[in-house]
Amino acid sequence: MIEPHVHIAYAPHGAGVLHAVLWFAEGRDIYGWYAGTRDGDTHASYFMLPNYYADQPDILYRSVQDDVYGHWVEVGAHGATQFPHPPPVAETLCHELARMQDEFVRHWLFFDDDPDADHEAHALREQRLTVRHLNIRAERLGRLDTLSSVWRYDSPGADRNVLIHLSRRWQLEELTH
């Protein structure tokens, strides 16, 4: 079983979850999922960084919607272009990505329209923390580094260079801070 790396950035008294990212390496490629906030809206996509461990152009493939089996785009220096269907991710890795994303969300996050959202939102509000559409589970707050105004979590051994590489094509808030 593949063990993903995780990174979360959370503004507890403002925007809430700025971004949540999980990823893993398979050969020279990076595969993952991200969700985050941009201009107050929540965006989520699966992604692939092809040839991350090789000397190749800086390209990001990402799903158009939060659907690993849906349409994907190639995001390069000049914007996004439609990627021909099927996705650039092998079928077996699509299943693994979907499984990891589901586990990651169940473990770390909740959306305000989830069945247990009222209970989770109440737990955050009791601590006077922001509740938005995408939120961190109150029970996970103790895992975050709270030394700055943006609280963070990085799984042990996570390569933050992946986030920096991803940020070249990712327009979500607070990625590289």
Secondary structure as UniProt FT lines:
FT   STRAND          5..11
FT   TURN            12..15
FT   STRAND          16..26
FT   TURN            27..28
FT   STRAND          29..38
FT   TURN            39..40
FT   STRAND          41..49
FT   TURN            50..53
FT   STRAND          60..63
FT   TURN            68..69
FT   STRAND          72..76
FT   TURN            77..78
FT   STRAND          79..83
FT   HELIX           91..108
FT   STRAND          109..111
FT   TURN            112..113
FT   TURN            115..116
FT   HELIX           117..126
FT   TURN            127..128
FT   STRAND          134..136
FT   HELIX           138..143
FT   STRAND          151..154
FT   TURN            156..157
FT   HELIX           160..167
FT   TURN            168..169
FT   TURN            173..174
//
